[in-house]
Amino acid sequence: MPINPDAVGSKGQPTKHSWGSKDAILYALGVGAGAVDPLTELAFTTENTSDVDQQVLPTMAVVLAVGGAGAFGSIGTFNPAMLVHGEQAITLHGPIPVQGEVETVGEITAIWDKGKGAVIEVTSTSTDTATGNPLFSSVMSAFIRGEGDFGGERGPSGPKNVAPDREADHIVTYQTRPDQALIYRLSGDRNPLHSDPAFAAFGGFDRPILHGLCSYGFTGRALLHTLCGSDPARFGGMEARFSSPVLPGEPLTVKMWETGDGEAIFQTAGGDGRTVIDAGRLTFTS
């Protein structure tokens, strides 16, 4: 069946997901932590140093909120190879604990007809099962190529989180590894687009590409260390749009503009200068 626009409001079944110290470390390594300055990121990459307590990168919320994707079951059938991640936002209600469990419920909150494809927006809330309090929330949109023209509304368009017309206040470059996608996939996203050359070719790519959420995690690290003093408790929320695929081994350069008390706009560029993450906005505690 084609995309069903009446699926807006549909919710997936509550899904529980637990994690521990090893999972937090593996995620941190998957988004490049420790590669540039191992001492600065010891709190995220080890559990047994006497100097610092282990902490969790805020962007790990995107892999812990796995249950939210269950809401996709109500939108109809589609070719998964034609789905690309469009936008991703997270809101943290406090630091993510080193070990814990959340129950996540995802809801289809919008379906837009873009002509050449359909945009599906899913909003998820993840609740700490130990306390009953929301730990983080997530809003993601997916663009499904070839599933448009079903007679629906086009939805919002136009510029969003536009960078100021001046030099960036901060610029940070991180180098990704040639095997970065193979490390990141161990945190849960086993999509063969990021590991199988034949599947990647079917999707129109010369070789496997990096997970968009891996680039998102690299960007989040730069924002955390530059604007939040490396303190996850100061990291409030992050939203951005994926604008170009990244190949493992490319450098990623994050430009940041501080635009007000506790707010910054950011962009991430690939090795050739093209924008790979755009319309970025961070909220944080100054």
Sequence and secondary structure as in RCSB ss.txt:
>XXXX:A:sequence
MPINPDAVGSKGQPTKHSWGSKDAILYALGVGAGAVDPLTELAFTTENTSDVDQQVLPTMAVVLAVGGAGAFGSI
GTFNPAMLVHGEQAITLHGPIPVQGEVETVGEITAIWDKGKGAVIEVTSTSTDTATGNPLFSSVMSAFIRGEGDF
GGERGPSGPKNVAPDREADHIVTYQTRPDQALIYRLSGDRNPLHSDPAFAAFGGFDRPILHGLCSYGFTGRALLH
TLCGSDPARFGGMEARFSSPVLPGEPLTVKMWETGDGEAIFQTAGGDGRTVIDAGRLTFTS
>XXXX:A:secstr
    GGGTT B   EEEEE HHHHHHHHHHTTTTSS TTTTHHHH S  SSS     GGGHHHH GGGGGGGGGS
    GGGEEEEEEEEEESS   SSEEEEEEEEEEEEEE SSEEEEEEEEEEEETTT SEEEEEEEEEEEET   S
S      S  S   SS  SEEEEEE  TTHHHHHGGGS   GGGT HHHHHHTT SS    HHHHHHHHHHHHHH
HHSTT GGGEEEEEEEE S   TT EEEEEEEEEETTEEEEEEE TTS EEEEEEEEEE  
